[in-house]
């Protein structure tokens, strides 16, 4: 998928192992991971500082936080995003309809399809 080559992506994931595995998967797809945020606050700072072209969000974060505020900023700026969740995707707040939902657990093929969908011109 040539469109992915060197695209700047940020990851919002509070689990270190999941973040590392996702980073490896995304880099295998040709993306350049510019950073990993574990909290909403750090993710919002990262958007301003690193100017990602794509974001991968885990819905549930630590300390009962979720990534809704991050999705709101991304959608407002026109930055495509994917959101991964283990819960029923229809229960996510409406802002996540602006992104691509990916059900956990997902395969490499699922991730590639979600990336292609997220980057498809609207």
C-alpha positions in Angstrom: 0.0 0.0 0.0 2.2 2.9 -1.3 0.0 5.6 0.2 1.2 4.4 3.7 4.9 4.7 2.9 6.4 7.0 5.6 3.0 8.4 6.6 3.3 9.9 10.2 1.2 8.0 12.6 0.7 8.4 16.4 -0.6 5.6 18.7 -2.7 6.2 21.7 -2.5 3.1 23.9 -1.9 2.7 27.6 -0.6 -0.9 27.5 3.1 -1.0 26.7 3.0 -4.5 25.1 0.1 -3.7 22.9 1.6 -0.4 21.9 4.9 -2.1 21.0 3.2 -4.8 19.0 1.1 -2.3 17.2 4.1 -0.1 16.4 5.8 -3.1 14.8 2.7 -3.9 12.8 2.3 -0.3 11.5 6.0 0.0 10.7 5.8 -3.3 8.7 3.0 -1.6 6.7 5.4 1.3 5.9 4.1 3.8 8.4 6.4 6.0 10.5 5.3 6.0 14.1 6.1 9.4 15.5 5.0 8.7 19.1 3.0 6.7 21.6 0.7 8.4 24.1 -0.7 6.7 27.1 -3.1 9.4 28.2 -5.5 11.9 26.6 -3.4 14.8 27.8 -0.2 13.4 26.2 -2.1 12.5 23.0 -3.4 16.0 22.7 0.1 17.5 23.2 1.4 15.0 20.6 -1.1 16.1 18.0 0.1 19.7 18.3 3.8 18.9 18.6 4.2 16.0 16.0 1.5 16.8 13.4 0.5 13.2 12.7 -1.2 12.3 9.4 -3.0 9.4 10.9 -3.8 8.1 14.5 -4.5 4.8 16.0 -6.5 5.0 19.2 -7.4 2.4 21.8 -10.8 3.4 23.1 -10.2 2.5 26.8 -7.2 4.0 28.5 -5.9 3.9 32.0 -7.7 5.4 35.0 -11.2 5.2 33.5 -10.1 7.5 30.6 -11.2 7.0 27.1 -9.9 8.4 23.8 -13.1 10.5 23.0 -11.4 13.9 23.4 -8.6 12.8 21.1 -11.0 11.6 18.5 -12.8 15.0 18.7 -9.6 16.9 18.0 -8.6 14.6 15.2 -12.0 14.8 13.5 -12.0 18.5 13.9 -8.6 18.8 12.2 -9.5 16.3 9.4 -6.9 13.8 10.6 -8.0 10.2 9.8 -8.0 7.8 12.7 -8.7 4.2 13.6 -10.1 3.1 17.0 -9.7 -0.3 18.4 -12.0 -1.7 21.0 -13.0 -4.9 22.6 -16.5 -3.7 23.3 -19.5 -3.5 20.9 -18.5 -0.8 18.5 -22.1 0.4 18.3 -21.7 1.5 21.9 -18.9 4.0 21.1 -19.6 7.7 21.3 -20.8 9.1 17.9 -17.5 11.0 17.2 -16.0 7.6 16.5 -18.2 7.3 13.4 -15.7 9.8 11.8 -13.0 7.1 12.1 -12.6 3.5 11.3 -13.6 1.0 14.1 -11.5 -2.1 14.5 -12.7 -4.9 16.8 -10.2 -6.5 19.1 -8.7 -9.0 18.7 -7.8 -8.2 15.1 -5.4 -9.8 12.6 -2.8 -8.2 10.4 -5.2 -8.5 7.5 -7.9 -6.7 9.5 -5.4 -3.9 10.3 -4.5 -3.5 6.6 -8.1 -3.3 5.6 -8.9 -0.7 8.3 -5.9 1.4 7.3 -7.0 1.3 3.6 -10.5 2.3 4.7 -9.3 5.2 7.0 -7.2 6.6 4.2 -9.8 6.3 1.4 -10.8 9.7 0.1 -14.2 10.7 1.4 
